[in-house]
Amino acid sequence: MQAAPLIECLPSPFVGRRVPLAHLGRLLDEARAGTPGRAAVEGPAGIGKTALVHRFLDGAAPGCVLHASGEEAEANLPFGVLAQLATASPVSPPGTIATVVRDGNNLLDPLVAGAALLDLVGELQHQTGAAVVLVVVGTGHRISPAECLGSKSGLPCHPHHRHPGWPTSATRPARAWPAGTGRWDDPGMDSQELTSRVRALRARGSTPKAIARALGVPPATVAPLVRAIAADDHASAPERELVQCWVSPGWSQGLTIDGHRDWPDVDTPDPGASGLVSVLVTRQARHGKVRVCGWLVDVYCLGVKDTIGPRSMDQRRAAELTGSYFAAYQARPLAAPLDLAQHLVFGAVAYARRLGFEPAPGFNHTTSHLGPWTGPSAITFGRDGKPLFVQGPHDNAASILNTLQRSVGPNNFHYLVTP
């Protein structure tokens, strides 16, 4: 994957433009040759940072360019820069970006956000045929390039490429907000009106700082409103149309099902009584794409052990993924109703939690793909109603057995472990 991130910051002072333009050109050539890089352009206000970047982009014809703002107010939004890049993308962004932005406040690992950015870059290259994707981020005047590219933006942080002799970035002092002029709680604007105006400006792609300037309010007032609006929009978004739901053959072995005779299954050779069931759900996405989520479910003990997605792709790639996802089973996957997937996934998670086990990291990012579900499950989990732990390659057998002894007692479960 070839991406040449470019950050807006420039030398102070600088005379002439040939040297920095040549440096940026070399980095672009390296990216085209397969070595991605990053440039920091630094300097005081008015020195021509933006003009230099625009001149470089105009003359280099780099292919695909994404723009975002790393202003201080945007830093108050978890992964706000990543959200801007997704909005600026000419193609439908991968679902991973949507989940990172939605759950940014609870996301502890910025590498997940970095992976989401790489998914976006890969999707751009796949759909546009661009050899290089440039990401241009203006850092504002109180955020360093490293902070702009750090955990809040979701971009990986590396040492910058700098032209020899370029100084470090100069920052301007913070400006005091004029008291009593245009604040949202002034008589001229109540909170409901402010929220409505913020929503309208954000829909047009304005950054929180630009919104604050336009409305005459402090950036610290706008940022939480933008977060709340984003959460409301996500909650009220219509559920995407279901394309297909698949479950692995033999999913019901060892389980008891109350009713639901329409749920399909086939007899398959018992693969060592593992209790592992795979579920894959595909929904419609924008621009003719689909979004895919998958779950590996231990229906005998541990619940959801692994997840994939949501991933955005075309129908051909979705069909290829379906084939590879179920390749380890003895028969073809079964087309199933969505409620079977819900009862399997949500029901297994509830069962595992009663035993003391939480679902795999990232599970909460996938639940909306299954749709609303109230429960309880019509499936009685566990092998013939009793927990059976079958050790997998990444399972801590001692810890799991101790948890089972505490939750159900030493004689109330079975296990198969590696000696």
ROMARTI-959715 format. One record per residue (C-alpha): residue number from 1; x negated, y negated, z. Coordinates in steps of 0.001 Angstrom, whole numbers, plus 500000, padded with zeros to 6 digits. Each point is the difference from the previous one (the first is absolute). Example, Ala and Ser with C-alpha at 12.3 -4.5 7.8 and 13.67 -1.06 7.14 Angstrom:
{1,{487700,504500,507800}}
{2,{498630,496560,499340}}
This chain:
{1,{500000,500000,500000}}
{2,{498537,496656,498987}}
{3,{500989,496888,501918}}
{4,{498033,496771,500303}}
{5,{501510,498002,502840}}
{6,{499249,496294,499729}}
{7,{500449,497670,502944}}
{8,{500375,496258,499721}}
{9,{497185,498305,501927}}
{10,{496887,498188,498429}}
{11,{496546,498502,500674}}
{12,{499466,496769,501821}}
{13,{498671,497888,498450}}
{14,{499959,501255,496417}}
{15,{498734,498345,496826}}
{16,{500767,501564,496635}}
{17,{502002,503097,499446}}
{18,{497913,502255,497816}}
{19,{498275,501871,502818}}
{20,{503135,500964,501989}}
{21,{501906,500755,496787}}
{22,{497174,502277,498879}}
{23,{500044,501724,503400}}
{24,{503751,500603,499774}}
{25,{499564,501233,496432}}
{26,{497423,502558,501104}}
{27,{502349,501310,502675}}
{28,{502760,500334,497419}}
{29,{497678,501910,497669}}
{30,{499072,502329,502864}}
{31,{503691,500619,500723}}
{32,{500620,500830,496348}}
{33,{497096,502455,500229}}
{34,{501584,501728,502973}}
{35,{498540,498167,503025}}
{36,{502623,497859,501779}}
{37,{498824,496967,501942}}
{38,{501040,496864,501822}}
{39,{498950,496349,499787}}
{40,{500347,497335,502679}}
{41,{500237,496421,498682}}
{42,{499479,497575,502885}}
{43,{499758,496287,500617}}
{44,{501657,496872,501354}}
{45,{503256,498550,498693}}
{46,{499939,498352,496607}}
{47,{496785,501567,498744}}
{48,{501766,501861,497191}}
{49,{500545,503517,501292}}
{50,{503362,500469,498326}}
{51,{498795,498387,496771}}
{52,{497039,502375,499856}}
{53,{502170,503071,500538}}
{54,{502501,498863,497358}}
{55,{497212,499289,497526}}
{56,{498510,503429,500598}}
{57,{503351,501744,499535}}
{58,{500769,498022,496844}}
{59,{496689,500881,498403}}
{60,{499559,503576,501202}}
{61,{503330,501537,498840}}
{62,{499724,502533,502843}}
{63,{503223,501882,499236}}
{64,{502332,500061,502998}}
{65,{499866,497324,502733}}
{66,{501967,499842,503266}}
{67,{500126,496788,502050}}
{68,{500739,499564,503716}}
{69,{499503,497452,502771}}
{70,{498063,500732,503176}}
{71,{501023,496799,501766}}
{72,{500107,499880,503777}}
{73,{503790,500145,500174}}
{74,{499985,503126,497818}}
{75,{497644,501656,502489}}
{76,{502850,500027,502526}}
{77,{501789,502531,497778}}
{78,{498653,503553,500313}}
{79,{498581,500906,496578}}
{80,{501555,496855,498518}}
{81,{497370,499763,497254}}
{82,{500759,503571,498978}}
{83,{503690,499099,499737}}
{84,{499118,497051,497745}}
{85,{497909,502215,497733}}
{86,{502863,502488,499700}}
{87,{502376,497157,499099}}
{88,{497569,498655,497406}}
{89,{499531,503400,498373}}
{90,{501409,500261,496458}}
{91,{500877,503649,500665}}
{92,{502123,501575,502698}}
{93,{497748,500280,503084}}
{94,{499533,503409,501652}}
{95,{502263,500801,502937}}
{96,{496985,500163,502322}}
{97,{499711,496207,499859}}
{98,{503643,499558,500996}}
{99,{499565,502220,503052}}
{100,{496765,498248,501048}}
{101,{501651,496573,499810}}
{102,{503157,501218,501714}}
{103,{498140,501696,502874}}
{104,{497014,497633,500140}}
{105,{500537,499066,503650}}
{106,{499731,503681,501011}}
{107,{497279,501016,497568}}
{108,{496764,500617,501893}}
{109,{497771,501191,497151}}
{110,{499132,497348,497373}}
{111,{498611,502780,497804}}
{112,{503610,500989,499282}}
{113,{500602,496491,498664}}
{114,{496788,500172,497981}}
{115,{501192,503267,498477}}
{116,{503273,498293,499079}}
{117,{498037,497301,498162}}
{118,{498050,502643,498097}}
{119,{503306,501672,499066}}
{120,{501158,496665,498575}}
{121,{496768,499502,498040}}
{122,{500215,503540,498640}}
{123,{503610,499506,498941}}
{124,{499055,496763,498224}}
{125,{497186,501691,498108}}
{126,{502193,502971,499124}}
{127,{502880,497906,498638}}
{128,{498146,497071,498424}}
{129,{496887,501803,498792}}
{130,{497833,497320,501654}}
{131,{496427,501122,500635}}
{132,{499608,497438,502787}}
{133,{502424,498494,502503}}
{134,{498942,496713,501636}}
{135,{501504,498968,503327}}
{136,{499690,496247,500636}}
{137,{500700,498907,503576}}
{138,{499809,496341,501063}}
{139,{498921,500031,503625}}
{140,{501289,496611,501122}}
{141,{497890,497786,502229}}
{142,{500030,501693,503386}}
{143,{499596,503671,499146}}
{144,{496670,501537,499120}}
{145,{499813,502321,496995}}
{146,{499431,502961,502328}}
{147,{503133,499154,501985}}
{148,{501982,499535,496803}}
{149,{498935,503440,498797}}
{150,{500253,501715,503346}}
{151,{502720,501964,501720}}
{152,{502723,497364,499578}}
{153,{499711,499967,496240}}
{154,{499556,503712,499586}}
{155,{496921,499581,497813}}
{156,{496802,501897,500912}}
{157,{497249,497822,501458}}
{158,{496449,500294,498594}}
{159,{496980,497708,499822}}
{160,{500639,497302,497367}}
{161,{498133,499511,496751}}
{162,{498457,496516,500230}}
{163,{497744,498164,497636}}
{164,{496597,499450,501665}}
{165,{499908,496692,501801}}
{166,{503766,499591,500332}}
{167,{500810,498752,503494}}
{168,{502585,501482,502291}}
{169,{503510,498642,499815}}
{170,{500766,496584,501428}}
{171,{503258,499571,501844}}
{172,{502043,496914,500586}}
{173,{501263,499113,503481}}
{174,{503528,500964,500907}}
{175,{502587,497338,499277}}
{176,{502355,498970,502759}}
{177,{503669,500322,499088}}
{178,{501760,496628,500268}}
{179,{502355,500190,502913}}
{180,{503723,499446,499545}}
{181,{500064,499868,496193}}
{182,{501965,502597,498077}}
{183,{499910,502745,502640}}
{184,{502630,502673,499616}}
{185,{501624,499097,503311}}
{186,{500366,496336,499071}}
{187,{503612,498845,499515}}
{188,{499550,500055,496213}}
{189,{499593,503805,499729}}
{190,{501288,502845,502168}}
{191,{498483,503491,500105}}
{192,{502600,501501,497658}}
{193,{499302,497393,497320}}
{194,{496258,500441,500425}}
{195,{500284,503784,499601}}
{196,{502058,499556,496831}}
{197,{497421,497638,498488}}
{198,{497082,502250,500987}}
{199,{501738,502977,498395}}
{200,{500517,498084,496740}}
{201,{496383,498809,499824}}
{202,{498570,503416,500896}}
{203,{502100,501589,497239}}
{204,{498175,497702,497567}}
{205,{496633,501306,501228}}
{206,{498988,497078,502233}}
{207,{497503,500699,502791}}
{208,{500946,499190,503602}}
{209,{497708,496968,499966}}
{210,{501520,498688,496773}}
{211,{503469,500518,501476}}
{212,{498988,498097,503132}}
{213,{498737,497077,497932}}
{214,{503108,499942,497828}}
{215,{502354,499999,502979}}
{216,{497906,497855,502328}}
{217,{499685,502562,502790}}
{218,{496983,501564,501729}}
{219,{498617,503190,498380}}
{220,{500339,501755,503364}}
{221,{503769,499454,499742}}
{222,{500239,501404,496470}}
{223,{497945,503198,500442}}
{224,{502396,501840,502377}}
{225,{502941,499015,497812}}
{226,{498302,501523,496961}}
{227,{499416,503230,501954}}
{228,{503631,500119,501135}}
{229,{501273,499342,496463}}
{230,{497814,502800,498623}}
{231,{501343,502416,502626}}
{232,{503610,499035,499218}}
{233,{499464,500408,496278}}
{234,{498533,503452,500485}}
{235,{502828,501109,502287}}
{236,{502666,498802,497568}}
{237,{498350,501355,496852}}
{238,{502270,502433,498157}}
{239,{499010,503644,500125}}
{240,{498321,501105,496782}}
{241,{501876,502561,497932}}
{242,{498961,503590,500674}}
{243,{498314,501694,497035}}
{244,{499120,503409,501403}}
{245,{499479,501848,503273}}
{246,{497895,503165,500220}}
{247,{499311,502498,502809}}
{248,{497619,502942,500029}}
{249,{501422,503507,499454}}
{250,{500556,502110,503092}}
{251,{500509,496922,502199}}
{252,{502664,501704,502148}}
{253,{497947,503050,501065}}
{254,{500277,500429,503757}}
{255,{502503,497135,500352}}
{256,{503693,499958,500853}}
{257,{502273,497668,498027}}
{258,{503426,498944,501199}}
{259,{502229,499793,496910}}
{260,{498700,498307,496826}}
{261,{500342,503057,497789}}
{262,{499292,497701,497036}}
{263,{496377,499578,501055}}
{264,{497881,502049,497556}}
{265,{497225,502436,500867}}
{266,{498371,503111,498598}}
{267,{498288,502951,501636}}
{268,{496224,499848,499738}}
{269,{497196,502105,501472}}
{270,{499358,498852,503566}}
{271,{496661,498092,499787}}
{272,{498816,500927,503477}}
{273,{502976,498490,501860}}
{274,{498472,496525,499711}}
{275,{503280,498065,500106}}
{276,{498647,497328,497630}}
{277,{502594,498370,497742}}
{278,{499331,497332,497361}}
{279,{502538,497312,499110}}
{280,{499727,497497,497133}}
{281,{502452,497159,499274}}
{282,{499931,497782,496894}}
{283,{501952,496744,499645}}
{284,{500376,497410,497282}}
{285,{497654,496994,500103}}
{286,{499670,496861,497930}}
{287,{498909,499807,496361}}
{288,{500883,503601,499203}}
{289,{497758,501404,502726}}
{290,{500808,502409,502827}}
{291,{498836,500129,503613}}
{292,{499054,503304,501581}}
{293,{499670,501078,503643}}
{294,{498990,503413,501319}}
{295,{499954,501711,503391}}
{296,{498257,503158,501218}}
{297,{502212,501324,502791}}
{298,{499186,502618,502625}}
{299,{503539,501197,500748}}
{300,{498830,502401,502704}}
{301,{498160,497594,502310}}
{302,{498164,496788,499055}}
{303,{502491,498196,497759}}
{304,{498612,497730,497259}}
{305,{496286,500777,499605}}
{306,{499262,497852,496948}}
{307,{501608,497483,497644}}
{308,{499311,498478,496605}}
{309,{501269,496731,498589}}
{310,{502034,498144,499285}}
{311,{498186,500069,496652}}
{312,{501136,498114,496903}}
{313,{499440,501737,496658}}
{314,{501565,500824,496669}}
{315,{502165,503074,499392}}
{316,{497151,501975,498430}}
{317,{497706,499548,502980}}
{318,{502879,500788,502372}}
{319,{500563,503318,498219}}
{320,{496271,500803,500243}}
{321,{499996,499149,503702}}
{322,{503007,502248,500612}}
{323,{498237,502919,498330}}
{324,{496807,499589,502000}}
{325,{501842,499313,503270}}
{326,{501737,503387,499948}}
{327,{497254,501991,498250}}
{328,{499083,502015,503109}}
{329,{503449,501612,500330}}
{330,{501067,503350,498575}}
{331,{502853,498595,497902}}
{332,{501153,496769,498412}}
{333,{501232,497173,502256}}
{334,{503741,499784,500499}}
{335,{502101,497031,498942}}
{336,{501848,499116,503186}}
{337,{502550,497481,501294}}
{338,{498594,497063,501929}}
{339,{501718,501025,503221}}
{340,{497923,503193,500081}}
{341,{496820,497918,499850}}
{342,{501326,497765,502779}}
{343,{500937,502923,502250}}
{344,{496619,501643,499406}}
{345,{497813,496939,500517}}
{346,{501872,498011,502652}}
{347,{501181,503151,501778}}
{348,{496477,501459,500185}}
{349,{498646,496707,501371}}
{350,{502681,499963,502731}}
{351,{499235,503643,500872}}
{352,{496243,499399,500141}}
{353,{500449,496939,502196}}
{354,{501935,502089,502518}}
{355,{496943,502272,500089}}
{356,{497648,497048,500479}}
{357,{498714,499401,496449}}
{358,{500215,496834,497899}}
{359,{500197,499970,496174}}
{360,{496967,499308,497840}}
{361,{498689,496420,499750}}
{362,{501831,498134,497268}}
{363,{503281,501852,500509}}
{364,{501843,496786,500889}}
{365,{498966,498550,496639}}
{366,{501906,502773,498205}}
{367,{503286,500222,501904}}
{368,{501874,497429,497900}}
{369,{499385,502199,496945}}
{370,{502177,502694,501581}}
{371,{502826,497575,500688}}
{372,{502105,499591,503169}}
{373,{500615,503064,502148}}
{374,{501741,500346,503356}}
{375,{499495,503666,500888}}
{376,{499972,502381,501712}}
{377,{498550,502470,497554}}
{378,{502001,503033,498926}}
{379,{496744,501991,500116}}
{380,{498766,501858,503070}}
{381,{496244,499595,499850}}
{382,{497320,502326,501312}}
{383,{499428,503580,498839}}
{384,{503276,501716,500927}}
{385,{500710,497119,502369}}
{386,{496687,500071,501879}}
{387,{496928,497799,499373}}
{388,{497294,501731,497965}}
{389,{496685,498196,499631}}
{390,{497921,501163,497032}}
{391,{496595,498324,500083}}
{392,{499033,498011,496936}}
{393,{496498,498878,499006}}
{394,{500368,496589,501699}}
{395,{501978,501030,503089}}
{396,{498560,499757,503520}}
{397,{501316,503335,501202}}
{398,{499061,499554,503670}}
{399,{501753,496627,500262}}
{400,{503127,501243,498203}}
{401,{500270,503108,502170}}
{402,{499635,497895,503150}}
{403,{502788,497706,498787}}
{404,{502284,502971,499331}}
{405,{499316,501437,503458}}
{406,{501022,496708,501564}}
{407,{503114,499474,497833}}
{408,{501553,503505,499807}}
{409,{497994,502196,502358}}
{410,{497335,502663,499403}}
{411,{502400,502814,499017}}
{412,{502310,498017,497745}}
{413,{497946,499637,496818}}
{414,{497846,502054,497630}}
{415,{496753,499090,498266}}
{416,{497536,501164,497385}}
{417,{496539,498453,500361}}
{418,{496595,500486,498457}}
{419,{497655,501943,502332}}
